[in-house]
């Protein structure tokens, strides 16, 4: 049994008059010469518990050391609160200082801190209301992902983090090596000899678990991966990380329509789970979102509150259109005719976020799934449609964020797949094992990828992806 009570449980307790012991960090201390009011939080809830200390009962040194950031243990009696914020508080009988916090140097004081400043002290961010809420929601969302797939008969497959293949063909990968970079072994031609490396070949950190996920689906039927992925893209936007987490289900015997059905059901389940299980944290973030929006220019503000936006996704069946239909809508829009799109619109382009958001927020006013993209802008493994121009790809678009899920029916035809690989210069000898699944008992199958941090951005209403992961990895930033 724990030697103390979690604050979230104490705040829900109606055992007035009982003895409790809590441990946590001091958020604030106020009072007068007779009584001190100490707000304590242990990370189990966004709500602090108020500790009331009779100054006469405690020595001056102990009270002096109770400063913002200090870690304390408090034992006392649970009493009905006199304030409006909570039902109960603790009448302190004993206070022990577990860890001092120098009041002059502790960087988290009772004032508003910018998110930029908090990124510089990421080791202390979890102690703030905003990041405490975000990281509790991150846990709940991860748990919900596993729960959903387990409930629906999927198996969790651990795909490799170190890989010799580039699933996306992007080439922006982090190299993994044990070679001496000051004096690497060389081939007779003068290039680095990776046969001398740990794995006997050139290896990298993975950008996706999809290809290996397909191998699992070809034997287990329904699998999903959920793990870290890496991309060495020198991008400092609010939407990119060098290290991020991906959820990638792969399903045997699923066509593109089954894939769309699963994606919609999955994402609605996650939103519903967070709203039902993180109500206090979501209420706090909803209020924060409102303040952020009010500070923006009128034409840049969101038309919906945070919780309202999430409910909007739950309440609407996702609109399903083809890429060609999407282009026609954009070309016919007043937005396009008045030159309000920053990027040009024509058949064959990769849709930009502004195009995707227009379709969701202005035209359909609901989430949208687009299918049938031009094959030239999509990966080699996507199933080619009979028209010879498009592939059975799908992107799920959300308000405020644009694309949140990308997926496709996979090409199961060996001849078509190898031909596409030749066209896109994907080496067959490296992916011989992938091609084997098309030789030995191939079948139609589909899958998609959901960026975990992208989903976190949508659910929490945060504006920067660096603020939904505990320790962000971005260009020139690996401090913590």
N, C-alpha and C positions, 0 to 999 in steps of 0.2 A: 504493500500500500504506500502511496506517496506520503511524504512527510509534511505536505502542505496542500492547500486547496487552490485549484485553478480559479482565477478571478471570474472567468466566464460562468463557472458553476456557482460561485458565491453570489454573484449578481442575480442569478435566477432563483436563489434559495429563499424559502419563506420561513426558515428555522430561526425566527427572531429569538434572541437570548442565548443562542448556542455559541460555543467557543470555536474560533476559526484561526488558522495560520495561513497567511499569504506571503508570497515572495515575489518581488518585482522591482521595476525601475521607477524612480520618482519622475513624474512629469512636471508637476508644479508643487510649490508650497506657499501658502499664504496664511494670514491669521493676525493675531495681536498678542499682547503680553500674557493673555490668559489661555488662549487656545490656538492650536495649529491645525490647519486643514491641508492634508497631503494627498495628492492624486497619484495613484499607483497603477501601473499597467504591467502585465506579464506576457503580453503578446497573444494571449488566448482569445482576446476580443478587442474590438476597437474602443470599447467603453472602459474608462478608468473606474476604479473603486475609490471612494473617498475614505480616508483614514482621519479620524478626529482624535487629536492628542491633547490632553490636559497638560499644559506647559509645566504646571507645578509637579507633575509626576515624573518628569524626565530631566536628566541632567543637561545642563546648558551645552556641553560639548557634543552630546548626541544630536540635539536639535540643530546645532550649527552645521553638523556634517550632513544633515538631510537637505541636499541641494538637488536641483534638476540634473538627472543623469545618474545619481547615486543608486546603488542597488541595496534594497533593505528587506528585512523580514519583519512582519508585523503579526503579533498574536493579540487577540482581544475578543470582544463580544460583538456579535452581529446585531445591529439595532436598526429600527426603521429610520429612514433618512428624512431629514428635515427639508432637504432641497427637492427640486422638481426633476432633476436629471435622472435620478435612480431611486429604486424602492428601498435599498438597504445601504448601510455604511458600517464601518468598523470603529468601535470605540476602543482605541489602542490601550493595551495594558503593558506590552513590552515591544520595544523596537530595537532591532539589531542591525548595525551597518555591515552589510556583506561586502560592499565595494564602494569606495569613495569616488566622487567625480569632481575634479577641481573646477569650481564655479567660474574661474577666470578663463579657462582654456576649453571647457566642454563646448563643442560647436553647435549643439542643438539647444537653443534657448526658446522661450515661449514667445515666438514671433514667426511670421511667415518666411520660409526659406524658399529660394528659387529651386526648381528642379535641376538646373545646371549646377548650382552649388552642391546639392545633395548627391549628384553623380560623382563629385570630387571626394565625397566621404561615404562611398557606397558601403563601407564596413559598418556604418552607423544608420544607414537608411531604414533598416527594418524597425527601428525604434520610433519612427514617425507614424502618425495616423495614416497618411496616404499610402506609404509603402507597407505598413503592417496589413492594411486592407488588401492591397494588391497581391502580396505574397500568400495570404490566406486563401484568396480567390484562386491563385495559381495552383495551390495544392488541391482545392476542391475540383477545379477543372480537370486536372490530371487524373484524379480519382474517378471522376465521372466518365472520362474517356475509357479507362480500363473496365469500368462497370458496364458501360454500354456494350462494348464488344464482347465481354464475357457473357452478358445476358443474351446476346444474339448469336452465340455459337462460334465466335471467332477465337483463334489461338494466337497468343502473343509470341511473335517470332523475333529473336534477337539477331539482327543483321549486323555485319561487321562495320566497325568504325574505321578500321584500316583497310583500304581496298586498292586494287590495281586497276580498277575500271573507273571511267568517268561517266556516270549514268546519264547525265544531261548533255554530254558532249560540249560542255561550256569551257573546259580547260582551266578554270580558275580555282585551282585546288591547292591545299597546303601539303607540301611534301613531308613524308615521314622517312627519316633516315638515321642510321647510326654511323655513317661514314664520317671521316675526319674532313670537315669542310675546308680546313686550311691546306690539306694535302690529300685530296681524294684519289682513289685508284683510277687509272685511265685505260681506255681501250687503245689498240694500235692506231686507231683513227684520231685519238686525242680527246674523245668524249669521256664523260664520267662513266666508269664501269660499275653499273648497278648490280651486276652479278655477284659483286663482292659485298653488297649490302646485306643487312640482317635477313631479309626475306628473299634474297637472290634476284630481286627485280625492283624496279621503281614502284614505290607505293605512296599513297596519299590518304588524307583524311576524307571521308566520304561526303558527297554532296546529297546523297539520297540512298535509302535502303530499298528502293523500289525493285531493282532488277533481282536482287536476292529474295525479295518478298514474293516475286512471281514464282520463283523456284519452290518456295514453301507452299504457295497456293496450288501448285500443280500436284501436290501430294496430300495436303491437309484440307484443301477446299477453300476455307475462309481463314485468312491470317491478317494480322495487323502489326506494324512496327511502330515504335514510339521511342525515339532516341535523338541524341544530338547529331546535327549535321553541320557542315562547314563549307564556307565559300570565301575564297581569297579575292573578293571583289573590292577594289579600292573605292568604296562608296560611303559617303558620310551623310546620307539622307536620313530622314526620320523613320524610314521603313526598312532599313537594312542592318543586319548584324553579320559578323564573320562567323559566329557560333550561335546556332539556334536549334530549336527542337521541332521535329516533324512527326506527324501521325500519318501513316501510309497503309491503308487497308488494301489488300489484293484479294480478289474473289474469282474462283473458278466458276464457270457456267453463268456469269453475269454479263449481259450486254450493256450498251451505253445507257439504256433506259433504266435497267436495274441499278446501275451505278448512280444515276441522278436521284433515284428514289432513296437509296441508302444515304447519300450525301445530305439530302434535305432532312431526312428523319434524324440522322446523327447530330446535325448541327442544332436542330431544334431541341433535342434531348439535352445537349450540353447547356444551352441557354436556360432551359427550364430548371435544370439541376442547380445552377448557380443562383437563380432568383429565389428558389425555394430554400436553399441551404446557406446562403451568405447574405441574408436580408439586411443585417446591420451594416455590413461593409458596403453593400450596394447602395443603401440609403445615403451613406456618407459620400460615396463617389458620385452619386446622382446630384447631390447638393454642390459638390466641388465642380462637376461638369457644368452646372447652371451658371456658377460664378465665372468660369472660364469663358463660356459663350457670351455672357453679358459684357465682357471686356473686349470682345471682337467688334469689328464694324458690322453694321446691320445686315449687309448683303453677304457676310461670311458666316453668319450664325447658323447653327443647326436648327431645323424646324421642329425637332423633337428633343425632349430630354433623354438622358441616358437610359433609364429604365423603360421609358416610353418607346425608345428605339428598339430595345430588346423585345418588348412585347409586340411591337410591329412585325418583327420577323416571325414570332410565334403565331400571330393571328393571320398571316397571309400565306397562301400557297404560292410557292416560287413560280414566277413566270418563266416559261421555257420557249426560247426562240433560237433560230439559227444565226450564225455569224452574218450570212447574207442579209437576213431580215434586220439585224442590228445595224449594219452599214446603211441600209435603205432608210431606216428611222433617223439615223444621225444626219444623213444627207438632206432629208426633208425637213429637219428641225429649224426653227427660227434661230436657234443658237448657232447653227452652222451658217445659215444665210447671212447673219449679222456679224460673222467673223469672230465669234466669242470663244471658239475652241483654239487653244494654243497650238495644238498639233493637227496636221491635215487629216481629212477623212476620205478614204477611198478603199475600194475592195483590195485586200491583200496586206493591209497594214496590221501591225500588232496593236490592238486597242490600248490606248493609254488610260490612266486612272480617270481623267476628266471625262472621257467617253463612257466608261463603265458607270461612273457615278451619275451622269446625265440619264442614262437608261433606267437606272434604279430609282433615283430621287426625283427626276423631273417627268420622265415619260410614263413609266409603269407604276411608280410610287409603291414598289414592292421589290423584294429580292428577285434576281434574274439568273437563270442558267442559260448560257450560250453554248451551242454545239455547232459542229461542222465548220471548224476553222480551216483556213488554207494550209495545206500540208507543208508549204515552204517555211512557215513560221512556227512549226511544231516539231517535237522530237521524233526520232526515227522509229520508235517502238509503237506509235499510235496507229490504230487500224485505219487503212485507207478505205474511203467510201467509194461506191461504184462510179461516181462521177469523175474519178481520177484527179480531182483538184483539191478535195477536202478530206479531212480525217475525222474520225469519231472521237473528237476531243470534247471536253466540257469544262467551263469555268463558272464557278458560282460567285455572283457579284452581290455585295452588300452595301447598304447606305453608309456614307461617311468614310468608306475604306476601299471600295472597288473589289478587285478579286480577292477572295479569301480561300477558295479551294480551286485546285487545278487537277484535272484527271482525264482519263480516256478509256475507251475499250482498247485493249492491246492487240497488236497485229499477231494473229496466231498462224497465218500462212507463211511457211518457211521461205518460199520463193519471193513473195512480196517483201518480206522483212529483209532478206539478204540484199535484194535490189535496192531497197531504201537505204540500207547501211552503206552500200557502195556509193550512192549518190551523195551521202552526207559524210563520206570519208570516215566511217566508224569501222575500225579494224575487226574483221570477223575472227581472226585467230585469238584475239584477247577475250572475246565474248563467246567462245566455242560452247561453253557450258550453258549459256543463255539460249543459243540456237538449238541445243540438244532438246530443250523442252518443246520445240516445234517439230522435232523429228520423232519423238517418242510419246505418242498419245496426246497430241495437241488438242486444245479445245478453246472455245471462246472464253475470254476472261477480261476482267476490268479492274481498275483501281483508281485511287486519287490520293492527293497529298493535301493535308491541312497544316499550315504553319502555326505552331502552337502560340508563338508570340503575336502573330497577326490576329488570332482569335482572342488573345488576351487584350490586345489594343481595342478591339471592338467591344468586348464585354466591360472593360473598365473605363472606356472613354478617354484614356490617356492619348496624348498627341505624339509621343516619341517612343519608338520601340525599345530604346535603351532603358525606359522606365517600367518595363513589365518583366524584366529578367533580373535576377539579383545582382549579377556581376557581368555587365555587358562587355563583349569583345568586339571592338570596332577598330578601324585603321589607327595605328599609333596608340592604342589603348588596351593594355592588359595589366592594369595596376594591381588589382585585388585578386 
